[in-house]
Amino acid sequence: FGRKLAAHMHADQDDYVGDDLGTCLYPGLREARCSTLCFIQEEGETLFVPSGWHHTVENIEPTLSINHNWLNSNNILWSWDRILSESMSELKQEKHFAKKESNIATQPAGHTTGAKLNG
């Protein structure tokens, strides 16, 4: 539910909204606004933002919004590397915990680890 004011700027407007050194934020914003698409997103409408497009959304009334970032040609290799990296990390953790559990299960009955109690 809710309504949002959205502004979207084509990816080819990069030269207007920043520079290579990051020293001047929005040096050509006035020029870039000439090609900015502004509209109100109404309740129930779905919006697709193409890769690389600059965009901003402002809730103009109480709003519940759900968004999702999809894979595309610009981020597929990065996303795949991230998935593999996270999967390998999880696999290493699982092997580590499985090894600990295996060591505990194979200890002789009555075996204790740690400091002996004085008694």
N, C-alpha and C positions, 0 to 999 in steps of 0.2 A: 504494500500500500504506500501511498505518498506520491509526491511529485518532486522532480529534480530539474534544475537548470543545468544544462550540459553545454560545454564548449569544446570543439574538436578542431585540431589544426593538422593538416596534412604533413606527413613526414618530410616533404621537400622544403618545409619552412624552417628547418634546423638553423640555417644561417641567420635567421632573424631573431631567434630566441636565445642564442648563446654563442660563445666564441670558443675556440680551441683551448684557451688557457683558463677559461672559467672566471675571468676577471670582470666581465660585464654581463650580468644576468639580464636577459631580455633587451639587447641593444636595439632591436628593430621591432619591438612588440607592436608599435603602431602600424607598421607595414604588414606584419603578419596577421593582425586582426582583420585586415581586408579580406583574407581568404578563410577566416575561422567560421566554422559552422556552429551556430548557436541555436538551441531549441529546448523545449520543455519535454522531458520524458514523463509521460503520464503513467498512472498506475496500470500494471499489467503489461507494459511494453517491454520488449527485449531489445537490447542495444549491443551491436557488435562494433568493437573498436579495432581497426586494423593495426598490425604490428608497426611500431615506430611512430604512430600518431601521438602527438601531444594532446592531452585532454585533462579536463577538470570537470568535476560534478559538484554542485551545491544543492543540498536538500533545502527546498523552499517551504516545506511543511514536514511534520513528523513523518519519517520514512523508514521502512524496513527494506533493505536492499541486500541481495545476494549476488556476488560476482564470482567468476571463475576464470583463471588464466589458462589458456589452451596451448598446446604444442603447435608450432608452425615452422615454416622453413627457416625463419630467423633464429629460432632457439632450440631446434630439435637436437642438435649435437650437444649443446650445453646440457639440455635436459637429460639426454641419454647418459652422458658422463656422470651427472649428479645421481641418477637412479642407480647406476652401477656402483658408484662410490658408496652410497648409503647401503646398498644391498651387501657389499663386501664387508662393511663395518658391522652390520647386523650379524652376518655369518660368522665373523671372527668372535663376536661376543657369545653367540650360541655355542661355538666350539669350546670357548673358554669355560663357560658354565657347565657344559656337558662333561668336560674333563674333570672339573671339580667334583661333580656328582659321582662320576665313575670312581674317583679316588676314594671317596667316602664309602661307597658301596663295597669296595674290595678290601677295606681294612679288616683285620681279624676282630672277632668278637671281643669286647672288653678293652680294645685299644683306645687310648685317649690321646689327644694332641694338646699341646699347650703346657703350661707350667704345672708341676706336681704340687699337690696340696700338702702342707705340713700337717702331720697328725699324730 
